[in-house]
């Protein structure tokens, strides 16, 4: 991991996202890029009422630039490699554009409930970022108190198309010095011979004990609740999922993906990888 992109709005949860990004950078040696997407004030100069407001917006812009600079200064003083980007082309487009330009390996965003800039990501933009970003996306919920990642759970269907991602997650867990477990909800359980073979293959490929590849039936409670219960029972502090792009027809035929639900509802940090088409 070489580049981490952090979109910020100077809120408390943006600070939490920054703390998690720094933890990742500290373990991997990655550089930090702080992104602020400024929405320029466009007034109607033909309307007298809008003219007195212009200095206020200029002051807001100057204050935002100072705050962005402070994030970089603080990171540099802590020994991180850091820089900032000031964007004016919208939240969604600027995040994807800058991620491409700096060849980001990870995007870290804070999910808020305050109605701020990043709060807009909870709706359609949140899932759009998680699904469309050119790299993995780490979503940090508002209620999280940032702490060192020690237990990672990767929720998977043990599909062969996910194996590359599982390998990447395994490498990340080693970099973070964290324990990794895989959970599949909806299987037949460990007693099935086919499941046993699959578990052994995946454990060997990722280099983890096969006891850390868990298959559960779900007990009729659904995949999302099954994942949530397993994360709570195992003390997970980072949940990983993978997603694949769906075409328009698939979106009409199927319910919203599990990834979209987890982006909004997860109570622990969620790391979203993208399955190659």
Protein Blocks (a to p, Z undefined) as FASTA:
>chain_A
ZZdcdddehiaklmmmmmmmmmmmmmnopacddddddddddddfklmklmmmmmmmmmmm
mmmmmmmmmmmmmmmmnopacdddddfebjklmmmmmmmmnopabdcddddfeopaklmm
mmmmlmmmmmmpcbdcddddfklccdddfbdcdddehiaklmmmmmmmmmmmmmnopacd
dddehiabjklmklmmmmmmmmmmnopafklpccdehlonojklmmmmmmmmnopabdcd
ddddddfklmmmpccdfklmmmmmpcbdcddddddZZ
